[in-house]
Amino acid sequence: MVRVVLPQHLRTLARVSGEVTLDVTGLVTIDSMLDALETRYPMLRGTIRDHMRRRRRPFIRFFACEQDLSHEPPDTPLPEAVMTGAEPLLIVGAMAGG
């Protein structure tokens, strides 16, 4: 099971509280995790990544095990601690402006 922490606005949209757990089969990558997330919570489709290009939206960031994974290729395996459920993957809404 992969644990995922969503930002508040996406938790509200998905009607969940706290973190979500996902059953991801095969190699756990950002793409496979997002596929599982969007399958379980279809209302999140298009909120984290663009539908057509399947790329991360500009103001969304991914963190795990104190590492910023936002600019990693989507097929990069997630850290072992995330794959085993020991650590969550954090999806964070980035802030901009001054």
MARBA-3410 file (N, C-alpha, C, O; in Angstrom, 1 decimal):
98
0.8,-1.2,0.0,0.0,0.0,0.0,0.9,1.2,0.0,1.8,1.3,0.8 ~ 0.5,2.2,-0.8,1.2,3.5,-0.9,0.4,4.5,-0.2,-0.8,4.6,-0.4 ~ 1.0,5.2,0.7,0.3,6.3,1.4,0.5,7.6,0.7,1.7,7.9,0.4 ~ -0.5,8.4,0.6,-0.4,9.7,-0.1,-1.1,10.7,0.7,-2.2,10.6,1.2 ~ -0.4,11.9,0.9,-1.0,13.0,1.6,-1.3,14.1,0.5,-0.4,14.5,-0.2
-2.6,14.4,0.4,-3.0,15.4,-0.5,-3.2,16.8,0.1,-3.4,16.9,1.3 ~ -3.0,17.9,-0.6,-3.3,19.2,-0.1,-4.8,19.3,0.3,-5.7,18.6,-0.3 ~ -5.1,20.2,1.1,-6.5,20.4,1.7,-7.5,20.5,0.6,-8.6,19.8,0.6 ~ -7.3,21.3,-0.4,-8.3,21.5,-1.5,-8.6,20.2,-2.3,-9.7,20.0,-2.7 ~ -7.6,19.4,-2.4,-7.8,18.1,-3.1,-8.5,17.1,-2.2,-9.3,16.2,-2.7
-8.2,17.1,-0.9,-8.9,16.3,0.0,-10.4,16.6,0.0,-11.2,15.7,0.1 ~ -10.7,17.9,0.0,-12.1,18.3,0.0,-12.8,17.9,-1.3,-13.9,17.3,-1.2 ~ -12.1,18.0,-2.4,-12.7,17.6,-3.7,-12.9,16.0,-3.7,-13.9,15.6,-4.2 ~ -12.0,15.3,-3.1,-12.1,13.8,-3.1,-13.0,13.3,-2.0,-13.3,12.1,-1.9 ~ -13.3,14.2,-1.1,-14.1,13.9,0.1,-13.4,12.9,1.0,-14.0,11.9,1.4
-12.2,13.2,1.3,-11.4,12.3,2.2,-10.8,13.2,3.3,-10.7,14.4,3.1 ~ -10.5,12.6,4.4,-9.8,13.3,5.5,-8.5,12.6,5.7,-8.5,11.3,5.7 ~ -7.5,13.3,6.0,-6.2,12.6,6.2,-5.6,12.1,5.0,-5.9,12.5,3.9 ~ -4.7,11.1,5.1,-4.0,10.6,4.0,-4.8,9.5,3.4,-5.7,8.9,4.0 ~ -4.5,9.2,2.1,-5.2,8.1,1.4,-4.2,6.9,1.2,-3.0,7.2,1.1
-4.7,5.7,1.1,-3.8,4.6,0.8,-4.3,4.0,-0.6,-5.5,3.9,-0.8 ~ -3.3,3.7,-1.3,-3.5,3.2,-2.7,-2.9,1.8,-2.9,-1.7,1.6,-2.4 ~ -3.5,0.9,-3.6,-2.9,-0.3,-3.9,-2.4,-0.2,-5.3,-3.1,-0.2,-6.3 ~ -1.1,-0.1,-5.4,-0.4,0.1,-6.7,0.3,-1.2,-7.1,1.2,-1.7,-6.4 ~ -0.1,-1.8,-8.2,0.6,-3.0,-8.6,1.8,-2.8,-9.5,1.8,-1.7,-10.2
2.7,-3.6,-9.5,3.9,-3.5,-10.2,4.9,-2.5,-9.7,4.8,-2.2,-8.5 ~ 5.7,-1.9,-10.5,6.7,-0.9,-10.1,5.9,0.4,-9.7,5.1,0.9,-10.4 ~ 6.3,0.9,-8.5,5.6,2.1,-8.0,6.4,3.3,-8.5,7.4,3.6,-8.0 ~ 5.8,4.0,-9.5,6.3,5.3,-10.0,5.4,6.4,-9.7,4.2,6.2,-9.3 ~ 5.8,7.6,-10.0,4.8,8.7,-9.9,3.6,8.5,-10.8,2.5,8.7,-10.4
3.9,8.1,-12.0,2.8,7.8,-13.0,1.9,6.7,-12.5,0.6,6.9,-12.6 ~ 2.4,5.6,-12.0,1.5,4.5,-11.6,0.7,4.9,-10.4,-0.4,4.5,-10.2 ~ 1.4,5.7,-9.5,0.7,6.1,-8.3,-0.5,7.1,-8.7,-1.6,7.0,-8.1 ~ -0.2,8.0,-9.6,-1.3,8.9,-10.1,-2.4,8.2,-10.8,-3.5,8.5,-10.7 ~ -2.0,7.2,-11.6,-3.0,6.3,-12.2,-4.0,5.7,-11.2,-5.2,5.7,-11.4
-3.4,5.1,-10.1,-4.2,4.5,-9.1,-5.0,5.5,-8.4,-6.2,5.3,-8.0 ~ -4.4,6.7,-8.1,-5.2,7.8,-7.4,-6.4,8.3,-8.2,-7.5,8.4,-7.7 ~ -6.1,8.5,-9.5,-7.2,9.0,-10.4,-8.3,7.9,-10.7,-9.4,8.2,-10.9 ~ -7.9,6.6,-10.6,-8.9,5.5,-10.7,-9.8,5.5,-9.5,-11.0,5.3,-9.6 ~ -9.2,5.6,-8.3,-9.9,5.5,-7.1,-10.8,6.8,-6.8,-11.9,6.7,-6.3
-10.2,7.9,-7.2,-10.9,9.2,-7.0,-10.9,9.9,-8.4,-10.1,10.8,-8.6 ~ -11.9,9.6,-9.2,-12.0,10.1,-10.6,-12.2,11.6,-10.6,-11.9,12.3,-11.6 ~ -12.7,12.2,-9.5,-12.9,13.7,-9.4,-11.5,14.4,-9.4,-11.5,15.6,-9.6 ~ -10.4,13.7,-9.1,-9.1,14.3,-9.1,-8.5,14.4,-10.5,-7.4,15.0,-10.7 ~ -9.0,13.7,-11.5,-8.4,13.7,-12.8,-8.3,15.1,-13.3,-9.2,15.9,-13.3
-7.1,15.4,-13.8,-6.8,16.7,-14.3,-6.4,17.8,-13.3,-6.0,18.9,-13.6 ~ -6.5,17.4,-12.0,-6.1,18.4,-11.0,-4.6,18.4,-10.6,-4.1,19.4,-10.2 ~ -4.0,17.2,-10.8,-2.6,17.1,-10.4,-1.7,17.0,-11.6,-0.6,17.6,-11.6 ~ -2.2,16.5,-12.7,-1.5,16.4,-14.0,-2.5,16.7,-15.1,-3.7,16.5,-15.0 ~ -1.9,17.3,-16.2,-2.7,17.6,-17.4,-3.2,16.3,-18.0,-2.5,15.4,-18.1
-4.5,16.3,-18.4,-5.1,15.1,-19.1,-4.3,14.7,-20.3,-4.0,13.6,-20.5 ~ -4.1,15.7,-21.2,-3.6,15.4,-22.5,-2.1,15.0,-22.5,-1.7,14.0,-23.0 ~ -1.3,15.8,-21.8,0.2,15.6,-21.8,0.6,14.7,-20.7,1.7,14.2,-20.7 ~ -0.3,14.5,-19.7,0.0,13.6,-18.5,1.2,14.1,-17.8,2.0,13.4,-17.2 ~ 1.4,15.5,-17.8,2.5,16.1,-17.0,2.0,16.8,-15.8,0.8,17.2,-15.7
2.8,16.8,-14.8,2.5,17.5,-13.5,2.1,18.9,-13.8,2.7,19.6,-14.6 ~ 1.1,19.4,-13.1,0.7,20.8,-13.2,1.7,21.7,-12.6,2.4,21.3,-11.7 ~ 1.9,22.9,-13.1,3.0,23.8,-12.6,3.1,24.0,-11.1,4.2,24.1,-10.6 ~ 2.0,24.2,-10.4,2.0,24.5,-9.0,1.7,23.3,-8.1,1.3,23.5,-7.0 ~ 2.1,22.2,-8.6,2.0,20.9,-7.8,3.4,20.4,-7.6,4.1,20.3,-8.6
3.7,20.0,-6.4,5.0,19.4,-6.1,4.8,18.0,-5.5,3.8,17.8,-4.8 ~ 5.8,17.1,-5.7,5.9,15.8,-5.0,7.1,15.7,-4.1,8.2,16.1,-4.5 ~ 6.9,15.3,-2.9,7.9,15.1,-1.9,7.8,13.7,-1.3,6.7,13.3,-1.0 ~ 9.0,13.1,-1.1,9.0,11.8,-0.3,10.4,11.7,0.3,11.4,12.0,-0.4 ~ 10.4,11.2,1.5,11.7,10.9,2.2,12.6,12.1,2.2,13.8,12.0,1.9
12.1,13.3,2.4,12.8,14.6,2.4,13.5,14.9,1.1,14.5,15.6,1.1 ~ 12.9,14.4,0.0,13.4,14.7,-1.3,12.3,15.3,-2.2,11.1,14.9,-2.1 ~ 12.7,16.3,-3.0,11.7,16.9,-4.0,11.8,16.0,-5.2,12.8,16.0,-5.9 ~ 10.7,15.4,-5.5,10.6,14.5,-6.7,9.9,15.1,-7.9,9.6,14.5,-8.9 ~ 9.6,16.4,-7.7,8.8,17.1,-8.7,9.3,17.1,-10.1,8.5,17.1,-11.1
10.6,17.2,-10.3,11.2,17.3,-11.6,11.8,15.9,-12.1,12.4,15.9,-13.1 ~ 11.5,14.9,-11.4,11.9,13.5,-11.8,11.0,13.1,-12.9,9.9,13.5,-13.0 ~ 11.6,12.3,-13.8,10.7,11.7,-14.9,9.5,10.9,-14.3,9.8,10.3,-13.2 ~ 8.4,10.9,-14.9,7.2,10.3,-14.2,7.4,8.7,-14.1,6.6,8.1,-13.3 ~ 8.3,8.1,-14.8,8.5,6.7,-14.7,9.6,6.3,-13.7,10.0,5.2,-13.7
10.1,7.3,-13.0,11.1,7.0,-12.0,10.5,6.3,-10.8,9.5,6.8,-10.3 ~ 11.1,5.2,-10.4,10.5,4.5,-9.2,10.6,5.4,-7.9,11.5,6.1,-7.7 ~ 9.5,5.3,-7.1,9.5,6.1,-5.9,10.4,5.4,-4.9,10.8,4.2,-5.0 ~ 10.9,6.1,-3.8,11.8,5.5,-2.8,11.2,4.3,-2.2,9.9,4.2,-2.1 ~ 12.0,3.3,-1.8,11.6,2.1,-1.2,10.6,2.3,0.0,9.7,1.6,0.1
10.9,3.3,0.8,10.1,3.6,2.0,8.7,4.0,1.6,7.7,3.7,2.3 ~ 8.5,4.6,0.4,7.2,5.0,-0.1,6.5,3.7,-0.6,5.3,3.5,-0.4 ~ 7.2,2.9,-1.3,6.7,1.7,-1.9,6.1,0.7,-0.8,5.1,0.0,-1.1 ~ 6.8,0.7,0.3,6.4,-0.2,1.4,5.4,0.4,2.3,4.8,-0.3,3.2 ~ 5.1,1.7,2.2,4.1,2.3,3.0,4.7,2.9,4.3,4.0,3.4,5.1
6.0,2.8,4.5,6.7,3.3,5.7,6.7,4.8,5.7,6.6,5.4,6.8 ~ 6.8,5.4,4.5,6.7,6.9,4.4,5.7,7.3,3.4,5.4,6.5,2.4 ~ 5.0,8.4,3.6,4.0,8.8,2.6,4.6,9.6,1.5,5.7,10.2,1.6 ~ 3.9,9.7,0.3,4.3,10.6,-0.7,3.4,11.8,-0.5,2.2,11.7,-0.3 ~ 4.0,13.0,-0.4,3.3,14.3,-0.2,3.1,15.0,-1.5,4.0,15.2,-2.3
1.9,15.3,-1.8,1.5,16.1,-3.0,1.2,17.5,-2.4,0.2,17.6,-1.6 ~ 1.9,18.5,-2.8,1.9,19.8,-2.2,1.5,20.8,-3.3,2.1,20.8,-4.4 ~ 0.6,21.7,-2.9,0.3,22.8,-3.8,1.3,23.9,-3.5,1.4,24.5,-2.4 ~ 2.1,24.3,-4.5,3.2,25.2,-4.3,2.6,26.6,-4.3,1.5,26.9,-4.8 ~ 3.4,27.5,-3.6,3.0,28.9,-3.5,3.8,29.8,-4.4,5.0,29.5,-4.6
3.3,30.8,-4.9,4.0,31.8,-5.8,3.6,33.2,-5.4,2.6,33.4,-4.8 ~ 4.4,34.1,-5.8,4.1,35.5,-5.6,5.0,36.1,-4.6,5.9,35.5,-4.1 ~ 4.7,37.4,-4.3,5.7,38.1,-3.4,5.1,38.7,-2.3,5.8,39.3,-1.5
END
